[in-house]
Amino acid sequence: MRSQGCSAHHRQGSVRHLRLGAVALLALSAALGSHAVSLHQRDNLQNSSDGSSFVWTIQDTYAGKTFFDGFQFFTFGDPTHGTVNYTTADYAFANGLAYVQGDGVVVMKGDDTTQLASGVNRNSVRISSWAQYNTGLFILDLNRAPWGCGVWPAWWTLGGGQWPYTGEIDIIEGVHDNEHNQVTWHTGANCSLTPDFENFTGTVVSTNGQPNLVCDGNANGNAGCGVTEWSQASYGPTFDAAGGGVFAMKWDDEGIAVWSFYRQAVPADIVQGEPSPDQWGPPVAALSPTACDPIANFVNHSIVFDITFCGDWAGNSYATSGCPGTCPDRLMDPANFVNASWSINSLKVYRKVPLSKAVNGAQLRRPASTIVALVLTLFSLVFTAL
């Protein structure tokens, strides 16, 4: 009887240990599954020209009620000679030129309520990020961008040193009620646009029939090297009527490229917060590193939003724009500026992380020590059961 009891006890213990082993196996499977999911989520892996792999990882998010915490208000005279007063933060918030809606949408606008006398500047907003960047992936999700006769808005980045030697990248820019966005680079000497039309879909901006390939801000009347988007929904009333969309600028050692997507065509990886520019197709504009070093020519860039009026571009082009009257006359009536506003859902900045750091760092959901411990527990229980 004692022998039978020990045998039964042994069998019960074996069953118990096997059950524990099964539990450990399930735990191990869950841990490895989580590990695999973590890697799968980062399987928006992309390859550099040197064959190494990397992912884009979120660095900064500007959105909702904290959006303006990341920016300072520019209150100096407009360097582009616009007929504008850039206001302080206090004035802008108190007078409805900058605010966050209840749904978290960020609004910045030019004054559209004040009747002005001839020659008086119209109030508006220009902000610049406290943070400065040297490369990154910048993704702006917006419902609308400013437009209208005499209106000149831009979303751009600006170098922290003496202009133009630390560079300027104009990502969204246009005037009046144009339908095509223009992407432009301004730099010091030794930077040119290479018009390899297989690399981008836009059209190089020309002056007097000659393409503006020299980016030097001290040459050609500061035309810079620009590319006009092909899409009629990339700027102005059509873009706004379609519910806006997403603009993205990728800046790394392989150059600078810009994409735009109207609302119904925003890639799923952007929506999911796992951007994969390699999957987006050709950009609308691209600056190749073969003729312009993207690191040496663009240094310590802040992110800028602004809305100005008339000035060097909108003012000088007004007579041929199809807009009525003159730009100074247009500026007087606030009803002309009801569309001069930004409506922004979010701005996200991603940084490039090499694969080795993404895998070995704290971004994995289960540390390797946990998985090893589970493996040892499993084998211990199985061997004990046997």
ABEGO torsion letter per residue (X at the ends): XAAAAAAAAAAAAAAAAAAAAAAAAAAAAAAAAAAAAAAAAAAABBBBAAGBBBBBBBABBBBEAAAAAABBBBABBBAAGBBBBBBBAAAAAAAGABBBBAAGBBBBBBBAABBBBBGBBBBBBBBBBABBBBEEBBBBBBABBBBEBGBBBBBBBBBABBOAAAEBBBABBBBEABABBBBBBBBBBGBBBBBBAAABABBBBBBGGBBBABABAABGGGAEBBBBBABAAABEAAAAAAGEEBBBBBBBAAEBBBBBBBAAABBAAAAAGBBBAAAAEBBABBBBAAABBAAAABBGBBBBBBBBBEEAAAAAAAAAAGBBEBAAAAAABAAAAAABBBBBABBBBBBBBBAAAAAABAABABBAAAAAAAAAAAAAAAAAAX
